[in-house]
Amino acid sequence: SAASDVYKRQGITILFICSTLISSAPIPVVLWHGMGDTCCLSFSMGRIKELIEQKVPGIYVHSLMIGEDESADELNGFFMNVNDQIDFAYARLMNDSKLKNGFNAIGFSQGGQFLRAFVERYNDPPVYNLISIGGQHQGVFGFPHCPGDNYTICNWVRELLDLGAYEWYVQDYLVQAEYWQDPYAEQEYLKYCVFLPDINNARTLKNDTYKKNLISLQNFVMVMFTEDTMVQPKESEWFGFYEPGGIQNIIPLNQSQLYLEDWLGLKIMDQAGKLKFLSVEGDHLRFTDEWFIQNIIGIYLA
């Protein structure tokens, strides 16, 4: 009948509108904070979350809390084995139904390499764009400044590093030791460091899944701070590092074994235009709202 035809047409129209709304909903965003920070401080991750929500109406932002509260989240950034943190993050993200179709990921400082590890080991839910802001992808050799307000924690970290970064008890409990790359002790780093050599596929036995998952990204964006006084060397933020045996020369990514032998697929990604290298004038994580809106939100999240 004519009436039933009208209802059918209305039903089709409603279905079309609903499917259009679903398909045009912004891709969610996951944030992972840096050392000495938490998921939700109003002047750090809370501010970033707010900024994204303001500029991309209707977007869902999940700021990772590693632990059951903000206090645990801060402590775990120093003293929870990174491999356990990656597993914890995976469980959190899998349990968030709003992320089931995938998300864009932004890691700040050490959160950058931690999110890369999530992509390599799990990538479920899948990540579209991985954005690392000041992440230390080749690790660090030096601990000049400890962020946050907790001087006691900072002193503990320094004392543990002084005991020996590659001692088993330091590797088990100190996050920063787990991405400590000593150019004077390359074999010890490869043998005893429990996190970074693995996610960089630096050992003899390579993990093809890490490479496959990383290549699946649409873009891998790396932001380096030109006057960084916290990350040594700052070039680690672009996958550069000291030449083995000293701290005189920096080997950039495209001259490294990791790239030339393509341990992680970065060479393939580079040739496909998927690697983006951005620089910000200033110290570690010192960027303006305007820079973040123009270079990150406007290009990769909107």
GUVEXMAR-551511 format. One record per residue (C-alpha): residue in one letter; z, x, y. Coordinates in pm, whole numbers. Layout:
BEGIN
<rec minu="A" pz="Z" px="X" py="Y"/>
...
//
This chain:
BEGIN
<rec minu="S" pz="0" px="0" py="0"/>
<rec minu="A" pz="-33" px="95" py="366"/>
<rec minu="A" pz="345" px="114" py="403"/>
<rec minu="S" pz="382" px="353" py="110"/>
<rec minu="D" pz="101" px="571" py="250"/>
<rec minu="V" pz="291" px="595" py="581"/>
<rec minu="Y" pz="610" px="696" py="398"/>
<rec minu="K" pz="418" px="957" py="199"/>
<rec minu="R" pz="265" px="1099" py="515"/>
<rec minu="Q" pz="608" px="1107" py="682"/>
<rec minu="G" pz="751" px="1280" py="374"/>
<rec minu="I" pz="476" px="1540" py="377"/>
<rec minu="T" pz="531" px="1597" py="750"/>
<rec minu="I" pz="906" px="1641" py="702"/>
<rec minu="L" pz="848" px="1883" py="412"/>
<rec minu="F" pz="601" px="2080" py="623"/>
<rec minu="I" pz="845" px="2102" py="915"/>
<rec minu="C" pz="1130" px="2210" py="684"/>
<rec minu="S" pz="919" px="2476" py="510"/>
<rec minu="T" pz="798" px="2604" py="847"/>
<rec minu="L" pz="1154" px="2630" py="974"/>
<rec minu="I" pz="1262" px="2813" py="658"/>
<rec minu="S" pz="971" px="3057" py="666"/>
<rec minu="S" pz="1015" px="3132" py="1036"/>
<rec minu="A" pz="1391" px="3193" py="1016"/>
<rec minu="P" pz="1469" px="3550" py="1126"/>
<rec minu="I" pz="1532" px="3807" py="851"/>
<rec minu="P" pz="1909" px="3869" py="824"/>
<rec minu="V" pz="2062" px="4201" py="927"/>
<rec minu="V" pz="2329" px="4410" py="754"/>
<rec minu="L" pz="2531" px="4667" py="951"/>
<rec minu="W" pz="2732" px="4959" py="809"/>
<rec minu="H" pz="2962" px="5133" py="1055"/>
<rec minu="G" pz="3043" px="5503" py="1085"/>
<rec minu="M" pz="3349" px="5718" py="1026"/>
<rec minu="G" pz="3658" px="5617" py="1223"/>
<rec minu="D" pz="3513" px="5273" py="1295"/>
<rec minu="T" pz="3540" px="4932" py="1128"/>
<rec minu="C" pz="3312" px="4636" py="1068"/>
<rec minu="C" pz="3437" px="4425" py="1350"/>
<rec minu="L" pz="3577" px="4607" py="1654"/>
<rec minu="S" pz="3468" px="4415" py="1963"/>
<rec minu="F" pz="3344" px="4727" py="2145"/>
<rec minu="S" pz="3147" px="4876" py="1852"/>
<rec minu="M" pz="3007" px="4679" py="1555"/>
<rec minu="G" pz="3124" px="4351" py="1707"/>
<rec minu="R" pz="2924" px="4432" py="2018"/>
<rec minu="I" pz="2613" px="4528" py="1817"/>
<rec minu="K" pz="2637" px="4204" py="1616"/>
<rec minu="E" pz="2672" px="4002" py="1935"/>
<rec minu="L" pz="2373" px="4178" py="2095"/>
<rec minu="I" pz="2147" px="4107" py="1797"/>
<rec minu="E" pz="2257" px="3743" py="1786"/>
<rec minu="Q" pz="2189" px="3703" py="2159"/>
<rec minu="K" pz="1838" px="3847" py="2138"/>
<rec minu="V" pz="1731" px="3687" py="1808"/>
<rec minu="P" pz="1845" px="3321" py="1808"/>
<rec minu="G" pz="1943" px="3192" py="1465"/>
<rec minu="I" pz="1969" px="3536" py="1304"/>
<rec minu="Y" pz="2242" px="3603" py="1048"/>
<rec minu="V" pz="2427" px="3936" py="1080"/>
<rec minu="H" pz="2659" px="4069" py="807"/>
<rec minu="S" pz="2872" px="4364" py="919"/>
<rec minu="L" pz="3003" px="4535" py="605"/>
<rec minu="M" pz="3379" px="4558" py="558"/>
<rec minu="I" pz="3462" px="4815" py="289"/>
<rec minu="G" pz="3800" px="4687" py="178"/>
<rec minu="E" pz="3999" px="4369" py="215"/>
<rec minu="D" pz="4083" px="4408" py="584"/>
<rec minu="E" pz="3989" px="4617" py="887"/>
<rec minu="S" pz="4270" px="4868" py="833"/>
<rec minu="A" pz="4149" px="4938" py="478"/>
<rec minu="D" pz="3791" px="4951" py="609"/>
<rec minu="E" pz="3880" px="5232" py="852"/>
<rec minu="L" pz="4076" px="5433" py="592"/>
<rec minu="N" pz="3804" px="5392" py="329"/>
<rec minu="G" pz="3555" px="5552" py="569"/>
<rec minu="F" pz="3756" px="5871" py="515"/>
<rec minu="F" pz="3917" px="5844" py="172"/>
<rec minu="M" pz="3722" px="5612" py="-61"/>
<rec minu="N" pz="3474" px="5789" py="-288"/>
<rec minu="V" pz="3129" px="5718" py="-144"/>
<rec minu="N" pz="2987" px="5619" py="-483"/>
<rec minu="D" pz="3259" px="5354" py="-509"/>
<rec minu="Q" pz="3180" px="5241" py="-155"/>
<rec minu="I" pz="2813" px="5189" py="-247"/>
<rec minu="D" pz="2914" px="4982" py="-550"/>
<rec minu="F" pz="3159" px="4781" py="-336"/>
<rec minu="A" pz="2888" px="4715" py="-76"/>
<rec minu="Y" pz="2646" px="4604" py="-349"/>
<rec minu="A" pz="2898" px="4348" py="-478"/>
<rec minu="R" pz="2961" px="4221" py="-124"/>
<rec minu="L" pz="2592" px="4186" py="-42"/>
<rec minu="M" pz="2504" px="4024" py="-376"/>
<rec minu="N" pz="2776" px="3763" py="-318"/>
<rec minu="D" pz="2638" px="3667" py="24"/>
<rec minu="S" pz="2388" px="3388" py="-46"/>
<rec minu="K" pz="2240" px="3421" py="304"/>
<rec minu="L" pz="2104" px="3764" py="205"/>
<rec minu="K" pz="1943" px="3662" py="-126"/>
<rec minu="N" pz="1585" px="3696" py="7"/>
<rec minu="G" pz="1646" px="4039" py="159"/>
<rec minu="F" pz="1751" px="4186" py="491"/>
<rec minu="N" pz="1700" px="4459" py="748"/>
<rec minu="A" pz="1969" px="4730" py="734"/>
<rec minu="I" pz="2117" px="4935" py="1018"/>
<rec minu="G" pz="2355" px="5220" py="940"/>
<rec minu="F" pz="2550" px="5401" py="1209"/>
<rec minu="S" pz="2638" px="5767" py="1150"/>
<rec minu="Q" pz="2749" px="5804" py="784"/>
<rec minu="G" pz="2661" px="5437" py="733"/>
<rec minu="G" pz="2297" px="5553" py="758"/>
<rec minu="Q" pz="2302" px="5764" py="443"/>
<rec minu="F" pz="2526" px="5510" py="267"/>
<rec minu="L" pz="2271" px="5231" py="322"/>
<rec minu="R" pz="1995" px="5465" py="203"/>
<rec minu="A" pz="2199" px="5517" py="-114"/>
<rec minu="F" pz="2222" px="5139" py="-153"/>
<rec minu="V" pz="1842" px="5113" py="-128"/>
<rec minu="E" pz="1786" px="5392" py="-380"/>
<rec minu="R" pz="2043" px="5276" py="-635"/>
<rec minu="Y" pz="2023" px="4898" py="-605"/>
<rec minu="N" pz="1788" px="4755" py="-340"/>
<rec minu="D" pz="1904" px="4412" py="-450"/>
<rec minu="P" pz="1890" px="4210" py="-234"/>
<rec minu="P" pz="1586" px="4406" py="-107"/>
<rec minu="V" pz="1584" px="4591" py="225"/>
<rec minu="Y" pz="1277" px="4558" py="449"/>
<rec minu="N" pz="1348" px="4800" py="734"/>
<rec minu="L" pz="1612" px="5073" py="698"/>
<rec minu="I" pz="1735" px="5196" py="1035"/>
<rec minu="S" pz="1959" px="5503" py="1045"/>
<rec minu="I" pz="2126" px="5570" py="1380"/>
<rec minu="G" pz="2273" px="5920" py="1376"/>
<rec minu="G" pz="2292" px="5930" py="993"/>
<rec minu="Q" pz="2336" px="6270" py="826"/>
<rec minu="H" pz="2066" px="6262" py="559"/>
<rec minu="Q" pz="2095" px="6631" py="473"/>
<rec minu="G" pz="2469" px="6626" py="521"/>
<rec minu="V" pz="2678" px="6835" py="759"/>
<rec minu="F" pz="2819" px="7185" py="776"/>
<rec minu="G" pz="3097" px="7159" py="1032"/>
<rec minu="F" pz="3350" px="6903" py="1150"/>
<rec minu="P" pz="3381" px="6967" py="1525"/>
<rec minu="H" pz="3486" px="6620" py="1641"/>
<rec minu="C" pz="3667" px="6349" py="1451"/>
<rec minu="P" pz="3598" px="6000" py="1588"/>
<rec minu="G" pz="3850" px="5723" py="1628"/>
<rec minu="D" pz="4205" px="5720" py="1753"/>
<rec minu="N" pz="4389" px="5831" py="1441"/>
<rec minu="Y" pz="4470" px="6200" py="1489"/>
<rec minu="T" pz="4678" px="6211" py="1169"/>
<rec minu="I" pz="4373" px="6113" py="959"/>
<rec minu="C" pz="4161" px="6372" py="1139"/>
<rec minu="N" pz="4412" px="6646" py="1062"/>
<rec minu="W" pz="4422" px="6543" py="695"/>
<rec minu="V" pz="4043" px="6567" py="680"/>
<rec minu="R" pz="4040" px="6916" py="830"/>
<rec minu="E" pz="4317" px="7035" py="597"/>
<rec minu="L" pz="4131" px="6904" py="291"/>
<rec minu="L" pz="3806" px="7071" py="398"/>
<rec minu="D" pz="4000" px="7395" py="451"/>
<rec minu="L" pz="4126" px="7374" py="91"/>
<rec minu="G" pz="3766" px="7379" py="-26"/>
<rec minu="A" pz="3503" px="7108" py="15"/>
<rec minu="Y" pz="3381" px="7139" py="-345"/>
<rec minu="E" pz="3721" px="7136" py="-518"/>
<rec minu="W" pz="3729" px="6837" py="-755"/>
<rec minu="Y" pz="4033" px="6674" py="-592"/>
<rec minu="V" pz="3868" px="6701" py="-247"/>
<rec minu="Q" pz="3539" px="6566" py="-380"/>
<rec minu="D" pz="3717" px="6272" py="-542"/>
<rec minu="Y" pz="3887" px="6152" py="-227"/>
<rec minu="L" pz="3734" px="6291" py="92"/>
<rec minu="V" pz="3421" px="6111" py="208"/>
<rec minu="Q" pz="3303" px="6385" py="444"/>
<rec minu="A" pz="3320" px="6646" py="165"/>
<rec minu="E" pz="3081" px="6430" py="-36"/>
<rec minu="Y" pz="2799" px="6500" py="211"/>
<rec minu="W" pz="2913" px="6855" py="299"/>
<rec minu="Q" pz="2624" px="7095" py="243"/>
<rec minu="D" pz="2726" px="7460" py="266"/>
<rec minu="P" pz="2414" px="7674" py="322"/>
<rec minu="Y" pz="2613" px="7977" py="202"/>
<rec minu="A" pz="2704" px="7806" py="-128"/>
<rec minu="E" pz="2393" px="7619" py="-237"/>
<rec minu="Q" pz="2463" px="7633" py="-612"/>
<rec minu="E" pz="2820" px="7507" py="-568"/>
<rec minu="Y" pz="2688" px="7223" py="-349"/>
<rec minu="L" pz="2432" px="7121" py="-611"/>
<rec minu="K" pz="2682" px="7143" py="-896"/>
<rec minu="Y" pz="3000" px="7000" py="-749"/>
<rec minu="C" pz="2911" px="6772" py="-455"/>
<rec minu="V" pz="2940" px="6420" py="-598"/>
<rec minu="F" pz="2715" px="6225" py="-360"/>
<rec minu="L" pz="2452" px="6388" py="-140"/>
<rec minu="P" pz="2265" px="6604" py="-396"/>
<rec minu="D" pz="2226" px="6295" py="-611"/>
<rec minu="I" pz="2084" px="6060" py="-346"/>
<rec minu="N" pz="1857" px="6339" py="-219"/>
<rec minu="N" pz="1724" px="6399" py="-573"/>
<rec minu="A" pz="1807" px="6767" py="-515"/>
<rec minu="R" pz="1906" px="6845" py="-872"/>
<rec minu="T" pz="1663" px="6950" py="-1144"/>
<rec minu="L" pz="1661" px="6607" py="-1310"/>
<rec minu="K" pz="1501" px="6359" py="-1066"/>
<rec minu="N" pz="1568" px="5986" py="-1054"/>
<rec minu="D" pz="1236" px="5803" py="-1025"/>
<rec minu="T" pz="1409" px="5476" py="-933"/>
<rec minu="Y" pz="1541" px="5633" py="-612"/>
<rec minu="K" pz="1188" px="5726" py="-512"/>
<rec minu="K" pz="1037" px="5391" py="-610"/>
<rec minu="N" pz="1301" px="5193" py="-420"/>
<rec minu="L" pz="1276" px="5402" py="-105"/>
<rec minu="I" pz="895" px="5379" py="-97"/>
<rec minu="S" pz="925" px="4998" py="-111"/>
<rec minu="L" pz="1067" px="4994" py="245"/>
<rec minu="Q" pz="841" px="4867" py="523"/>
<rec minu="N" pz="986" px="5125" py="761"/>
<rec minu="F" pz="1250" px="5397" py="749"/>
<rec minu="V" pz="1364" px="5461" py="1106"/>
<rec minu="M" pz="1572" px="5772" py="1184"/>
<rec minu="V" pz="1740" px="5815" py="1522"/>
<rec minu="M" pz="1857" px="6160" py="1632"/>
<rec minu="F" pz="2081" px="6231" py="1933"/>
<rec minu="T" pz="1952" px="6534" py="2124"/>
<rec minu="E" pz="2295" px="6647" py="2250"/>
<rec minu="D" pz="2492" px="6557" py="1939"/>
<rec minu="T" pz="2821" px="6751" py="1928"/>
<rec minu="M" pz="2956" px="6576" py="1617"/>
<rec minu="V" pz="2679" px="6628" py="1360"/>
<rec minu="Q" pz="2609" px="6989" py="1266"/>
<rec minu="P" pz="2319" px="7038" py="1254"/>
<rec minu="K" pz="2193" px="6738" py="1453"/>
<rec minu="E" pz="1853" px="6779" py="1282"/>
<rec minu="S" pz="2015" px="6634" py="968"/>
<rec minu="E" pz="1963" px="6299" py="1140"/>
<rec minu="W" pz="1587" px="6358" py="1088"/>
<rec minu="F" pz="1635" px="6510" py="739"/>
<rec minu="G" pz="1631" px="6869" py="867"/>
<rec minu="F" pz="1886" px="7132" py="764"/>
<rec minu="Y" pz="1978" px="7500" py="770"/>
<rec minu="E" pz="1776" px="7740" py="563"/>
<rec minu="P" pz="1982" px="7840" py="256"/>
<rec minu="G" pz="2190" px="8150" py="315"/>
<rec minu="G" pz="2269" px="8110" py="684"/>
<rec minu="I" pz="2284" px="7893" py="994"/>
<rec minu="Q" pz="2021" px="8073" py="1203"/>
<rec minu="N" pz="1714" px="7870" py="1110"/>
<rec minu="I" pz="1658" px="7497" py="1075"/>
<rec minu="I" pz="1399" px="7375" py="824"/>
<rec minu="P" pz="1246" px="7045" py="942"/>
<rec minu="L" pz="1181" px="6769" py="689"/>
<rec minu="N" pz="807" px="6834" py="656"/>
<rec minu="Q" pz="869" px="7200" py="560"/>
<rec minu="S" pz="1148" px="7127" py="312"/>
<rec minu="Q" pz="1121" px="7128" py="-67"/>
<rec minu="L" pz="1245" px="6771" py="-64"/>
<rec minu="Y" pz="932" px="6671" py="130"/>
<rec minu="L" pz="674" px="6911" py="-13"/>
<rec minu="E" pz="768" px="6828" py="-373"/>
<rec minu="D" pz="834" px="6467" py="-266"/>
<rec minu="W" pz="1166" px="6421" py="-442"/>
<rec minu="L" pz="1228" px="6088" py="-264"/>
<rec minu="G" pz="881" px="5967" py="-170"/>
<rec minu="L" pz="924" px="6060" py="197"/>
<rec minu="K" pz="590" px="6242" py="200"/>
<rec minu="I" pz="414" px="5932" py="68"/>
<rec minu="M" pz="598" px="5719" py="325"/>
<rec minu="D" pz="512" px="5960" py="605"/>
<rec minu="Q" pz="143" px="5953" py="517"/>
<rec minu="A" pz="156" px="5572" py="513"/>
<rec minu="G" pz="315" px="5565" py="859"/>
<rec minu="K" pz="647" px="5429" py="730"/>
<rec minu="L" pz="870" px="5706" py="870"/>
<rec minu="K" pz="971" px="5664" py="1234"/>
<rec minu="F" pz="1150" px="5944" py="1418"/>
<rec minu="L" pz="1326" px="5835" py="1737"/>
<rec minu="S" pz="1538" px="6050" py="1966"/>
<rec minu="V" pz="1799" px="5951" py="2223"/>
<rec minu="E" pz="1913" px="6185" py="2497"/>
<rec minu="G" pz="2288" px="6214" py="2468"/>
<rec minu="D" pz="2582" px="6269" py="2234"/>
<rec minu="H" pz="2652" px="6105" py="1899"/>
<rec minu="L" pz="2593" px="5728" py="1898"/>
<rec minu="R" pz="2566" px="5723" py="2278"/>
<rec minu="F" pz="2293" px="5471" py="2349"/>
<rec minu="T" pz="2258" px="5184" py="2592"/>
<rec minu="D" pz="2215" px="4815" py="2518"/>
<rec minu="E" pz="1873" px="4838" py="2682"/>
<rec minu="W" pz="1762" px="5120" py="2450"/>
<rec minu="F" pz="1884" px="4930" py="2143"/>
<rec minu="I" pz="1711" px="4607" py="2251"/>
<rec minu="Q" pz="1383" px="4778" py="2333"/>
<rec minu="N" pz="1359" px="5027" py="2042"/>
<rec minu="I" pz="1540" px="4855" py="1757"/>
<rec minu="I" pz="1581" px="4479" py="1807"/>
<rec minu="G" pz="1246" px="4419" py="1976"/>
<rec minu="I" pz="1046" px="4617" py="1720"/>
<rec minu="Y" pz="1224" px="4584" py="1387"/>
<rec minu="L" pz="1447" px="4274" py="1401"/>
<rec minu="A" pz="1279" px="4012" py="1621"/>
//
